[in-house]
Amino acid sequence: MKKKYIYQILLALIILALLFSFGRDLIELDIEEFVLETENHFRSITTIFLLLVIKAVFFFLPGPVLYTLFGMLLSPSLAFLTICGALFLNFSLAYFIGFLLGYDFVKKFIKKSDKLQEIFALNPRDNPELVFLIRLLPLPLEPVSITLGSTGIEYWKYIIISLLGMAPKLLIYVLIGHILFHSVTTVAIVAFLIILFSWLAAVLFFKNYWYNPTIKK
């Protein structure tokens, strides 16, 4: 048990050190200007990819901006797949941070968040389908990932369902970026509207599910 607490403290200190060392620089970084004014296309894409991965620790990085930038720089299909690759690493990193910190340790830090406490109460470890619902709703990605990791939910189920739940939102941001940076086509607009309204309908349905105990029973 003592070793476990030592590992938890060391991990927490490493995260704090990273935030203290690089947090200010990342906060002051104008991501859009830095990426769009860089002549090297590969460097821009690599930068966005890495920023999305390290967002697992640096929560304040703007996920929607990064998704949209991918849509501006790549074709919609390639942008979507690239974001999924970055989020795979992001979700994995956040999951193992939560897993190593442990349920009791993480629980102390989410007392002020009713939403995250609800996640614990719903027991996603034994109900992995709830991860899809959680990802579909507009909840902060990384705190949720760390919280889910600390519950001990099966890793591969967590990853696959998380990516499936994120897919509608990612497609919306990718299409926004594509429409902003490329010539607007009827197909792109129709696809965007279909995905947008489908996602909104799903969010409204699952919000009703979330807050209606009689449905859950």
C-alpha positions as CSV (number, residue, x, y, z in Angstrom):
1,M,0.0,0.0,0.0
2,K,2.9,2.4,0.8
3,K,4.3,1.8,-2.7
4,K,1.0,2.6,-4.2
5,Y,0.8,5.9,-2.4
6,I,4.3,6.8,-3.4
7,Y,3.5,6.1,-7.1
8,Q,0.4,8.2,-6.8
9,I,2.3,11.1,-5.2
10,L,5.1,10.9,-7.8
11,L,2.6,10.9,-10.7
12,A,0.7,13.9,-9.3
13,L,4.0,15.7,-8.8
14,I,5.1,15.0,-12.4
15,I,1.8,16.3,-13.8
16,L,2.1,19.4,-11.6
17,A,5.7,19.9,-12.8
18,L,4.6,19.7,-16.4
19,L,1.8,22.1,-15.9
20,F,4.1,24.5,-14.1
21,S,6.9,24.2,-16.7
22,F,4.9,24.4,-19.9
23,G,1.4,25.6,-19.0
24,R,2.0,29.3,-19.4
25,D,3.7,28.9,-22.8
26,L,0.8,26.8,-24.1
27,I,-1.8,29.2,-22.7
28,E,-0.1,32.1,-24.5
29,L,0.3,30.2,-27.7
30,D,-1.9,31.4,-30.5
31,I,-2.5,28.0,-32.0
32,E,-4.5,29.2,-35.1
33,E,-1.9,31.8,-36.0
34,F,1.1,29.4,-35.4
35,V,-0.4,26.6,-37.5
36,L,-1.9,28.5,-40.4
37,E,1.2,30.8,-40.9
38,T,3.6,27.9,-40.9
39,E,4.6,27.1,-44.5
40,N,5.6,23.6,-43.7
41,H,2.3,21.6,-44.0
42,F,3.6,18.5,-42.3
43,R,4.9,20.5,-39.4
44,S,1.5,22.1,-38.9
45,I,-0.3,18.8,-38.9
46,T,2.3,17.3,-36.5
47,T,2.0,20.2,-34.2
48,I,-1.8,19.9,-34.0
49,F,-1.5,16.1,-33.5
50,L,0.9,16.5,-30.6
51,L,-1.1,19.3,-29.0
52,L,-4.2,17.0,-29.1
53,V,-2.2,14.2,-27.5
54,I,-0.8,16.2,-24.6
55,K,-4.2,17.7,-24.0
56,A,-4.6,14.6,-21.8
57,V,-2.5,16.6,-19.2
58,F,-2.9,20.2,-20.4
59,F,-6.7,20.2,-20.2
60,F,-7.0,23.9,-21.2
61,L,-5.9,23.3,-24.8
62,P,-9.0,24.0,-27.0
63,G,-10.0,20.7,-28.5
64,P,-12.7,22.1,-30.9
65,V,-10.1,24.5,-32.4
66,L,-7.7,21.6,-33.0
67,Y,-10.4,19.4,-34.6
68,T,-11.4,22.3,-36.9
69,L,-7.8,23.0,-37.9
70,F,-7.4,19.4,-39.0
71,G,-10.5,19.9,-41.1
72,M,-8.9,23.0,-42.7
73,L,-5.6,21.3,-43.5
74,L,-6.7,17.8,-44.6
75,S,-9.4,16.1,-46.5
76,P,-12.5,15.3,-44.3
77,S,-11.8,11.6,-44.2
78,L,-8.1,11.9,-43.5
79,A,-8.7,14.6,-40.9
80,F,-11.2,12.4,-39.1
81,L,-8.9,9.4,-39.0
82,T,-5.9,11.6,-37.9
83,I,-8.0,13.0,-35.0
84,C,-9.0,9.5,-34.0
85,G,-5.4,8.5,-33.9
86,A,-4.5,11.5,-31.7
87,L,-7.5,10.9,-29.4
88,F,-6.5,7.2,-29.1
89,L,-3.2,8.3,-27.6
90,N,-5.0,11.1,-25.6
91,F,-7.6,8.7,-24.1
92,S,-4.9,6.1,-23.4
93,L,-2.7,8.5,-21.5
94,A,-5.6,9.9,-19.5
95,Y,-6.9,6.4,-18.8
96,F,-3.6,5.2,-17.4
97,I,-3.1,8.4,-15.3
98,G,-6.5,7.6,-13.7
99,F,-5.8,3.9,-13.4
100,L,-2.4,4.6,-11.6
101,L,-3.8,7.3,-9.4
102,G,-6.6,5.0,-8.3
103,Y,-10.3,5.3,-7.5
104,D,-9.9,6.8,-4.0
105,F,-7.3,9.3,-5.1
106,V,-9.3,10.6,-8.1
107,K,-12.5,10.7,-6.1
108,K,-11.0,13.3,-3.8
109,F,-10.5,15.7,-6.7
110,I,-13.9,15.5,-8.3
111,K,-16.1,16.3,-5.3
112,K,-16.8,19.7,-6.7
113,S,-18.0,18.3,-10.0
114,D,-21.5,16.8,-9.9
115,K,-21.2,15.4,-13.4
116,L,-18.1,13.4,-12.6
117,Q,-19.6,12.1,-9.4
118,E,-22.5,10.9,-11.4
119,I,-20.1,8.9,-13.6
120,F,-18.8,7.2,-10.5
121,A,-22.3,6.5,-9.2
122,L,-23.4,5.0,-12.5
123,N,-20.6,2.4,-12.3
124,P,-19.3,2.5,-15.9
125,R,-16.9,-0.4,-15.1
126,D,-19.9,-2.8,-15.1
127,N,-21.9,-0.7,-17.6
128,P,-19.4,0.2,-20.4
129,E,-22.3,1.3,-22.7
130,L,-22.5,4.4,-20.5
131,V,-19.1,5.5,-21.9
132,F,-20.8,6.1,-25.2
133,L,-23.5,8.3,-23.6
134,I,-20.8,10.2,-21.7
135,R,-18.7,10.8,-24.8
136,L,-21.7,11.9,-26.7
137,L,-22.6,14.6,-24.2
138,P,-20.6,17.9,-24.0
139,L,-18.5,16.9,-21.0
140,P,-14.8,17.7,-20.6
141,L,-12.8,14.9,-22.2
142,E,-9.7,14.5,-20.1
143,P,-11.2,14.7,-16.5
144,V,-13.8,12.2,-17.7
145,S,-11.1,9.9,-19.1
146,I,-9.1,10.1,-15.9
147,T,-12.2,9.4,-13.9
148,L,-13.1,6.4,-16.1
149,G,-9.6,5.0,-15.9
150,S,-9.7,5.1,-12.1
151,T,-12.8,3.0,-12.1
152,G,-10.9,0.1,-13.7
153,I,-13.1,-0.2,-16.7
154,E,-11.7,-2.6,-19.3
155,Y,-9.2,-0.6,-21.5
156,W,-10.2,-1.7,-25.0
157,K,-13.9,-1.3,-24.3
158,Y,-13.2,2.1,-23.0
159,I,-11.1,3.1,-26.0
160,I,-13.5,1.7,-28.7
161,I,-16.7,3.1,-27.2
162,S,-15.1,6.4,-26.4
163,L,-14.1,6.9,-30.1
164,L,-17.5,5.8,-31.3
165,G,-19.2,8.3,-29.0
166,M,-16.9,11.1,-30.1
167,A,-17.4,10.4,-33.9
168,P,-20.4,12.7,-34.5
169,K,-18.8,15.7,-32.8
170,L,-15.5,15.1,-34.6
171,L,-17.3,15.0,-38.0
172,I,-19.0,18.2,-37.3
173,Y,-15.8,20.1,-36.4
174,V,-14.0,18.5,-39.4
175,L,-16.7,19.7,-41.8
176,I,-16.7,23.2,-40.3
177,G,-13.0,23.4,-40.9
178,H,-13.4,22.0,-44.4
179,I,-16.2,24.5,-45.3
180,L,-14.2,27.5,-43.8
181,F,-11.0,26.7,-45.7
182,H,-12.2,25.2,-49.0
183,S,-14.9,25.9,-51.6
184,V,-18.3,25.3,-50.2
185,T,-20.2,22.5,-51.9
186,T,-23.8,21.4,-51.5
187,V,-22.8,17.9,-50.5
188,A,-20.6,19.3,-47.6
189,I,-23.3,21.5,-46.3
190,V,-26.0,18.8,-46.4
191,A,-23.6,16.3,-44.7
192,F,-22.8,18.9,-42.1
193,L,-26.5,19.6,-41.3
194,I,-27.4,15.9,-41.2
195,I,-24.6,15.1,-38.8
196,L,-25.3,18.2,-36.7
197,F,-29.0,17.6,-36.3
198,S,-28.5,13.9,-35.7
199,W,-26.0,14.7,-32.9
200,L,-28.3,17.3,-31.3
201,A,-31.2,14.8,-31.4
202,A,-29.0,12.1,-29.7
203,V,-27.7,14.6,-27.1
204,L,-31.3,15.6,-26.2
205,F,-32.4,12.0,-26.0
206,F,-29.5,10.9,-23.8
207,K,-29.8,14.0,-21.6
208,N,-33.3,12.9,-20.9
209,Y,-32.0,9.4,-20.2
210,W,-29.3,10.8,-17.9
211,Y,-31.7,12.8,-15.7
212,N,-34.7,10.5,-15.8
213,P,-34.3,7.7,-13.2
214,T,-37.5,5.9,-14.4
215,I,-36.0,5.4,-17.8
216,K,-32.7,4.0,-16.4
217,K,-34.6,1.4,-14.4
